[in-house]
Every structure is written in structure tokens, then in C-alpha cells.
Amino acid sequence: MKDKTYVERLIKYAEKIMNYMKDIESFTDFQNLDEKIDAVILNLEQIGETARKISQGIKDQFMNINWTNIIGLRNMISHDMKV
């Protein structure tokens, strides 16, 4: 049952990122908007944290998703990023 909740969270975080980015036309536009950068980074971090909690059985069912990279991005954001 927890996996369903986690997947729903992943979708919610991804939808938030898409919503934040809907009016952005270029990377230059994006890089000048600190609030959007912070919002996207926060949600990417949440995606990685949630992906870490998904059971191995679900990860095995969806092997086309690179879970390791998703979780790795979260780790980079949390531990290595200097904003």
C-alpha cells in the first residue's frame, strides 16, 4: 500500500515541476528566477527521496526507470549542491 502512496507523490512532485516551468521559454529565463530554481530543486529532491522508499519489487517491475539516477540526483542536491 505504501508504494501506491509513493507513486502518487512522485506524480505530484513532477506535476509541480511542470507547472513551475510552463511559462519558461529558455534556460536563460529559468536561471534568472531564483524562486523557480528553488522550487524545482526542492521537488527534484523530494522525487529522489520518495523513489528511495519504493520497494524493490516495484522497481523491478519498472526497470525502464533509472531509479539509481533519480536517487543519485537527490543525493547530489542534498549533499553536493552549492546554490
C-alpha positions as a printed Julia matrix, in Angstrom:
83×3 Matrix{Float64}:
  0.0    0.0     0.0
  2.88   2.39    0.7
  4.15   2.04   -2.88
  0.87   3.46   -4.19
  1.27   6.48   -1.93
  4.88   6.92   -3.03
  3.96   6.75   -6.72
  1.21   9.31   -6.16
  3.77  11.59   -4.51
  6.18  11.16   -7.42
  3.43  12.22   -9.8
  2.51  15.2    -7.62
  6.11  16.43   -7.44
  6.58  16.01  -11.21
  3.35  17.89  -11.89
  4.54  20.72   -9.65
  7.78  20.98  -11.61
  5.89  21.04  -14.9
  3.61  23.75  -13.53
  6.56  25.86  -12.38
  8.18  25.52  -15.81
  5.14  26.03  -18.05
  5.89  29.69  -18.82
  9.66  29.33  -19.06
 10.85  29.64  -22.65
 14.6   29.23  -22.25
 17.28  28.19  -19.81
 18.34  31.81  -19.58
 14.85  32.75  -18.42
 14.94  29.96  -15.86
 18.38  30.71  -14.44
 17.32  34.25  -13.59
 14.36  33.19  -11.45
 15.67  32.13   -8.04
 12.23  31.18   -6.71
 11.58  28.83   -9.62
 15.04  27.31   -9.3
 14.46  26.69   -5.59
 11.01  25.21   -6.23
 12.25  22.86   -8.94
 15.26  21.77   -6.9
 13.1   21.09   -3.85
 10.71  18.94   -5.85
 13.54  17.05   -7.58
 14.94  16.33   -4.14
 11.53  15.09   -2.99
 11.26  12.85   -6.04
 14.62  11.28   -5.22
 13.76  10.83   -1.56
 10.44   9.21   -2.41
 11.97   7.0    -5.09
 14.39   5.68   -2.47
 11.42   4.43   -0.42
  9.73   2.49   -3.22
 10.01  -1.26   -2.78
 12.47  -3.26   -4.84
  9.56  -5.24   -6.26
  8.07  -2.13   -7.85
 11.49  -1.0    -9.06
 11.96  -4.41  -10.68
  8.58  -4.07  -12.43
  9.61  -0.72  -13.88
 13.18  -1.43  -14.89
 12.94   1.15  -17.69
 13.04   3.85  -14.99
 16.58   4.62  -13.89
 15.91   4.58  -10.15
 19.62   4.81   -9.34
 20.0    8.08  -11.22
 16.85   9.54   -9.67
 18.08   8.73   -6.19
 21.6    9.85   -7.11
 20.3   13.25   -8.21
 18.64  13.62   -4.82
 21.92  12.82   -3.12
 23.79  15.37   -5.24
 21.2   18.03   -4.45
 21.2   17.24   -0.75
 24.92  16.84   -0.2
 26.91  18.4    -3.01
 24.99  21.36   -4.38
 26.1   24.83   -3.58
 23.34  27.24   -4.51
